């Protein structure tokens, strides 16, 4: 059996045993080694932090937000739709209504915001699909609320009709308009060939459009109504969104001189007929000025009580009646007066009468001839009647205003 020999020489007395060796034998790490190890650990931490930061940056995806918010059931319709993105840019935005309409819009310079060019319609469900660049599309929906009260504009002349050169485009609203500028901006009237057309308000329920002078024969007129969701008064919104066209026919202008008791009819500048007439008597003078034929009846009943004249007359079958004013002025046939009256006496209650036959079927009489040669929108000018000029709002008679006066009645 071997016996290990332990030297009894004291380490302190041996020069071969250094302090470092003793510490190493005892398992104690020298200070230099510890410092070296700390330095190495710091370097390792920095190496592992860089991938983490990169991962965090990669985790930031584009975030799309839509106003009105997804799922809104009674969204307002007085503001545009807006789409925004954070941590990215927008590649495309599409907004479609359940009525088939779409909302166009535009991006800001950075393409971080898209705004619709107009407001959404009321009572409509919209689907918004927004796609950020390099990201997935986000689809949201919202439904706009319905307006509480609405108004419409009834227009003259009728769509696709042909009228005389004096026919204005006249719009009568079913509710008083308080914000005239907003409503007028939503209505445009254009002409081919082009001419300046201006609107004029007659009170708060009527808006007429006309050029400076009569329309040119053959003109095509387009009325564009963009009244849907336009607020005409507090809580009252328009509902129309449509285009309609009208046409202007030949130019027929008839001039009635009640001093000579004669009507001269000119068509496209040429005299085509001259008729003897009878106008209003001294107690019931005929309005003077420029008037436009606004209604036509082969036969109609005329009753004095409807125009504030009591029971002076009631004729059930007045032939060939063409309205000139809302208040009851007509140019019409007359079968009950002697033929000697026409061209010699003014005997009516304010209308312009031409000789005619009962039943409105005799083509040989003046009333029949003039009626057949006329159309809605033709101009009838009355002179020397002894009466003042007709109110421009009394019928379609805005031509009695100068161009400056007409334009002064515009709200825009």
Buried (B, 14 or more C-beta within 10 A) or exposed (E): EEEEEEEEEEEEEEEEBEEEEEEEEEEEEEEEEEEEEEEEEEEEEEEEEEEEEEEEEEEEEBEBBBBBEEEBEEBEBEEBBBBBBEEBBBBEBBBBBEEEEEBEBEBEEEBBBBBBEEBBBBBBBBEBBBBBEEBEEBEBBBBBBEBEEBBBBEBBBEEEBBBBBBBBBBBBBEBEBEBBEBBBBBBBBBBEEEBEBBBBBBEBBBBBBBBEEBBBBBBEBBBBBBBBBBBBBEEBBBBBBEEBEBBBBEBBBBBBBBEEBBBBBBBEEEEEBEBBBBBBBEEBBBBBBBBBBBBBBBBBEBBBEEBEBEEEBEBEBBBBBBBBBBBBBBBBBBBEBEEEBBBEBBBBBBBBBBBBBEEBEBEEBBBBBBBEBBBBBBBBBBEBBBBEEBBBBBBBBBBBBEEEEBBEBBBE
